[in-house]
Amino acid sequence: MRNKSYSISSILFSLGLLLVLVSCGVKKSLRDMPDVSHYKSKIPERTKLNDSTFVLEDNFLTKNRKGQWELYVDGDPYELGLKTGSLTQELFNKQEHIFIKKIDELVPSKGKQNLLRKFLAWFNRKMYLNIDEQYKAEILGMSQYASKDFDHIAEAYPRVMYFHGAHDIGHALQDLALVGCSSFAAWGGHTEDGKLIIGRNFDFYAGDEFAKNKIIAFIKPQEGHNFMSVTWGGFIGVLSGMNDQGLTVTINAGKSNFPLIAKTPISLVTREILQYASTIEEAIAIAKKREVFVSESIFVGSAKDKRAAIIEVSPKNFGVYEVENSNQLICSNHFQSAAYDGDKKTKNTFSKAIQNIAMKKWKNCWRKVQK
């Protein structure tokens, strides 16, 4: 724990010196607001049926028989945000309190917390330029239901937007050990009926409390495909999900240098893929047009293509990895495409060792599934 604190402190103080010299663009980013004048701006009040069921017209949040929250919302982008915020406001507020508490534990000093807030405002100063207007509108709608307890950190809208980059920032600050997922796919001769099957291990960890009250969200957007994802209150991005075209996405962190500026949060890239892609080729096209600020493997499975592929993105490179003469694909935190053959981090022996461990783990897991 001392090593982690020392590492975070060193990073914050080094960046603090930079912030004294560079603050250009911060005010502009904090004042940016999406134009929602062409969207539905009012929604009915939600109705509480009991402690675990809330309804809003045909939309609802309920806890199923297995104790899992299920959410269904439809509408235009701003409407989706308003409805999601209204229906999940208690879960949203609880998750925000838990997340801020986790940050307080990692950075207990009030002085360092103040420095961290200034750093995040500076670091995220270009994020708004890299997020599609429809998702900014959705975040704005949901932010209307954010907790008032943290307005001293930042106003609700930019604060909730910044939270969407938490996965990426946690990835960059690797000492926090927040990320490190793995996944696999099998099809053809490797499955009993020849159909595609996909599994993933979700290792984004921000404490036991944050891991509770996950939401299985079913979204019917005004444009694009209907989709579902596993999420939590206050979050519109996608870490694991599937759409009505049979396309799936999961994300797995890759080795990355510390970024100097935020661009598109990876969870919003995968949200766009899930909402607008129906094939691997379409998913690749969407990923190519977005600038990211950390390295990430986007694991895509496609019922139409009857196979899976890994889209490997980073701030300065882009690759796609597909298997030949095999009906199984395994992904951990090590890039495998030809585009990264000369990358030093990809060649790192420790990274390769982790990849081998993940491959053995998933193969053993798959043998059990087949039995």
Secondary structure, 3 states (H helix, E strand, C coil): CHHHHHHHHHHHHHHHHHHHHCCCCHHHHHHCCCCCCCCCCCCCCCEEEECCEEEECCEEEEECCCCCEEEEEEECHHHHHHHHHHHHHHHHHHHHHHHHHHHHHHCCCHHHHHHHHHHHHHHCCCHHHHCCHHHHHHHHHHHCCCCHHHCCCCCHHHHHHHHCCHHHHHHHCHHHCCCCCEEEEECHHHCCCCCCEEEEECCCCCCCCCCCCCEEEEEEECCCCCEEEEECCCCCCCCEEEECCCEEEEEEECCCCCCCCCCCCHHHHHHHHHHHCCCHHHHHHHHHCCCCCCCEEEEEEECCCCEEEEEEEECCEEEEECCCCCCEEEECCCCCCHHHCCCHHHHCHHHHHHHHHHHHHHHHHHHHHHC
